[in-house]
Amino acid sequence: EITKYHWGLWWHDPAGGDRDSEYKSKVAIGNKLFTYLESGLPVIVGRHLEYGKEITEANGFGIVIEKEDINTLREKLENNYVSTMEQLLVTRDKFRLSANADSLLGFYNKVIGN
C-alpha cells in the first residue's frame, strides 16, 4: 500500500510546548523513517526535527522543510525527486533492519545484561 506514494512525511507539531515535545524535536526517531526508506520513499522532514534534519541531509534521502515552505512544496518535491531517489537507492541499505539486526540484538543484550 505505501509504495503507491512518492514521498513519506516525518513531521510533528512542536507547538505543544511541553517537555516531551521539545525532546522529540531534538533527538527522537521513530519507525516511520525506516518504513519509508525500506519502501523506497524519500522523506519530507520538518526542519524543527533536529536529528531528522541531520540524518536526512547527511544521507540525501529526502528534503528538509519549514512550515512556511508549504506554499512552494510542490515545486521543491518536483525539483528534487530524481536526485533524491537516486541517493535513497544508494544509502537505504545501511538503514535496513536486516543490515543492523546483529548490532541491535547486541545492544539489547548489553542493556538487559546477557
Secondary structure, 3 states (H helix, E strand, C coil): CHHHCCCEEECCCHHHCCHHHHHHHHHCCCHHHHHHHHHCCCEEEECCCHHHHHHHHHHCCEEEECHHHHHHHHHHHHHHHHHHHHHHHHHHHHHCHHHHHHHHHHHHHHHHCC
